[in-house]
Amino acid sequence: QVQLVESGGDLVQPGGSLRLSCAASGSIVRINTMGWYRQAPGKQRELVAVITSGGRTKYADSVKGRFTISRDNAKNTVYLQMSGLKPEDTAVYYCNAGVVISTTLRYDDDYWGQGTQVTVSS
């Protein structure tokens, strides 16, 4: 009963910027870590960035210094601000969240968004 809806994917030129958003809704008691993953054609899905409920972040080496992950806990939304985009950033970007759906549960469940296409090309 949890849905993640991504938005913001687009076609941008190299060096450009883009902001992705992912809003979670449904039976949410608490959202733990949220993150962004991406998958390019013919490649495995890879971690881009994650952020804990307390705001601690982790980034893939390939995006450090260019991407910034953030979250608005009141809105159950995670963002990915991307700058200095490169053609190799082209991929479908997926939102992920660990969601506790009941106060009786000791664990969270992993949820994924449908993906949003980011294409970096001149």
SVG drawing of the C-alpha trace seen along z (x, -y; Angstrom):
<svg xmlns="http://www.w3.org/2000/svg" viewBox="-2 -23 36 30">
<polyline fill="none" stroke="black" stroke-width="0.4" points="0.0,0.0 3.0,-2.3 3.6,-4.0 6.7,-5.9 6.2,-8.3 9.1,-9.8 9.2,-12.9 11.7,-15.3 13.4,-13.1 14.2,-14.9 16.6,-15.3 19.4,-17.7 22.6,-18.8 26.0,-17.9 26.9,-20.2 23.2,-20.8 21.2,-20.4 18.2,-18.5 16.2,-17.8 14.4,-14.6 11.7,-14.1 10.1,-11.1 7.1,-11.3 6.0,-8.4 2.4,-7.9 0.2,-5.2 0.5,-3.4 3.6,-5.1 4.6,-5.1 8.2,-5.9 10.6,-6.1 14.1,-5.0 16.7,-5.3 15.7,-6.6 17.8,-6.5 18.2,-6.8 19.5,-4.1 19.9,-4.1 20.1,-1.6 21.5,-2.2 20.6,0.0 22.4,3.3 23.9,2.5 23.1,3.5 21.2,1.2 23.6,-0.8 23.3,-3.0 23.5,-6.7 22.9,-8.2 21.2,-7.3 20.0,-9.4 19.0,-8.3 16.1,-9.7 18.6,-11.8 20.1,-13.3 23.3,-11.3 24.2,-10.7 26.3,-8.4 27.1,-8.8 28.5,-6.7 32.0,-7.8 30.9,-8.7 28.5,-11.4 30.3,-12.8 30.5,-16.6 27.9,-16.7 24.7,-15.2 23.0,-16.1 20.4,-14.0 18.0,-15.6 14.7,-14.8 11.6,-16.5 10.4,-14.2 7.1,-16.2 6.3,-15.5 7.8,-12.0 9.8,-13.1 13.3,-12.6 15.1,-14.7 18.2,-14.3 19.7,-17.5 22.0,-16.8 24.5,-19.2 27.4,-18.9 25.5,-16.1 27.5,-13.8 26.4,-11.5 27.3,-8.6 24.6,-9.7 22.0,-8.7 19.8,-6.1 16.5,-5.3 16.6,-6.6 14.6,-4.7 13.6,-5.9 13.9,-3.5 12.6,-3.7 12.6,-1.6 9.2,-2.1 7.7,-1.0 4.0,-0.5 2.9,0.5 3.8,-0.5 3.8,3.2 6.6,4.0 10.3,4.1 11.4,3.9 10.9,1.9 10.0,3.0 11.7,2.0 9.7,0.1 10.6,-1.1 9.3,-3.8 8.6,-3.2 11.6,-5.0 12.2,-8.3 14.3,-8.6 17.3,-11.0 19.0,-11.5 22.2,-13.6 23.0,-14.4 23.9,-17.3"/>
</svg>
